[in-house]
Amino acid sequence: MRLEGLGKPTGCKLIRFTAEVEGGRIRTISIRGDFFASPEERFDRVEQGLSGTALEDLAGTFDLLIHREGIEAFGIDGAGLARVIYSALEKEPVHG
């Protein structure tokens, strides 16, 4: 399922994402917004590293990848990203 959303969770800047989610796992994700990540070019590796991540593990995995890549992130964290994604999931219509 294609999922899109945006939000400004407490302690974060505006976060916008587009993701393909299948079986409760992220297949692909693109994360944009008003936050800053430095060095910016390593952020793509974080997005790629989230592929296959179970939604319930998203917050911790995102924070781990940010740390592993040596990225300084301002205005985004794993908990904030997870809140935006779960908010979008709640708005997704149920089919069937």
N, C-alpha and C positions, 0 to 999 in steps of 0.2 A: 504494500500500500504506500502511496506517495503521501507524505505528511509535510505540511508547511505551517509555520507559526512564527510569532514574534511576541516579545514581552520584555518587561523591565522588572525582573525580580528584585527583591530587597537586596541592597548591597551591590547590585550590578548595573551596568549600562544597558541600553537596548540590545537585545539579542534576537537575531532573525536566523531561521534555519529552514532548510529543505532536506528531507531525508526519505529514503526508501526503507521501510520497516517490514520485516517478514518473520512470522513466528516469534514475535516478541524480541527480535534482534535487529540491530541496525545493519543494513546492507551497505548503504552509502549515506554520507551526510555532508552538507555544506553549511558552514556556520559563518555568519556575517553580523555586523552591527556596529554600534558606537564604541565598542571596547577596543583596547590596544593590546597587541601581542608583539613582543620583541625578543628575538629577531622574527619578523613577520613571515619570512620565507619558510620557516620551520613549522608554521601552523598547519600547512598542508599535510605534514606527516601525522599530526594529531588527528585530523579528520580521517585520514587513511587508516590510522591505528584503531579508530573506533569501529571499523567494519567488523562485524561479527559479534559485537558487544551486546549482551543482554540488556534490555532497558533498565532492569533493576540494578545493574552494575555500572550504568553510565556515569554517574557523578564521580565515583571513585576512579574509574578508568580514565576519564578525562583529566582529572587532577594528576594522576600518575603519569600520563603521557606528557602533560605540560612540564612536569618536573623532569622527566626523563630526557626531553628534548632541550632542556635548559632555557625554556621560554619564560620571560617575565610577562605575566598577564595582568592587566588592569581593567576592571569592570566586567570580568567574567570569571566564573568558577564552575566546577562540576555540578554543585548543588543548584546553582542558578540555571544552568543549561537544562538540567533534568526537569526543573519546575516548568520551564517554557515548553519542553517537549510533552510532558504529562498534561499540561493545560491544553495543548493542541489535540492530544489524544482524546480528551474528554469531550471536545467539540466535534470529533469525527463521527459522522452518522453510522449507525449500525445497519448493515445490509443482511438480508436473509430472513 
